């Protein structure tokens, strides 16, 4: 991965990295032309005393193109209902398929767009920028793709977002290699820990009967390509990895190894082979991480994961 210039959808408020391949960059530029710029909504410093990693609750959740009710989820999270009775103060939301419905430009000529996903939601209430403002959270949102490839579709884009009660700094966007859609990883620093939001390809190109064999390899390529841009020190990564083969896929094993063997216990009711969503922790010595799957999906097609460090 190499640094790329800002401009177009690549807003100067982040550092940008992309594959060092002319055909790959040309493909990504086409998708970039279909979306608006990255959005950053800052939050003031929290002051003293310093925030410890144990003071933060971490959430990974695919909100299904804005259909997940983030407001209701946050309300329940703050009550302690979703963290096994653990008191929730500061929190970081690592969201996939967040959607922006306001301020997205008209579809440019020759720009790429994804097939529109019509979620059951009110467009205005789903806008991730509006949600962050209402909840008083800091935000970085980086659209990966346009939600629709036709002039007849409403102007929307979708991608990863990080929302937090803590200020977000050192913002980085990593555009991943791929074959179908554009995927952008977001990395930020939240006071005492770095965090990342990841969404990998579900399918590769080519024959449908070969997807089951080809795409796991592609997902491993994607996570390896972003590894050099992950910061040192404490790190939490949340994402929908689209791992149809679950924890046995090489992409998951690679991220597990990257996290420096932090012990992680997982409470996932009805655990099955087809696991898509994960939290990965690198916490330093003498700490253990835990995350649990929330059974209520809050309108999404994925369940939120809620995690913390002890």
Buried (B, 14 or more C-beta within 10 A) or exposed (E): BEEBEBEEBBBEBBBBBBBEEEEBBEBBBBBBBBBBBBBBBEBEEBEEEEBEBEBBBBBBBBBBBBBBBBEEBBEBBBEEBBBEEEEBEBBBBBBBBBBBBEEBBEBBEEBBBBEBBEBEBEEEBBBBBBBBEEBEBBBBBBBBBBBBBEEEBEBBBBBBBBBBBBBBBEBBBBBBBBBBBBBBBBBBBBBBBBBBBBBBBBBBEEEEEEBEEBBBEBBBBBBBBBEEBBBEEBBBBBBBBBBBBBBEBBBBEBBBEBBEEBEBEBBEEEEEEEBBBBBBBBBEEEBEBBBBBBEBBBBBEBBBBBBBBE
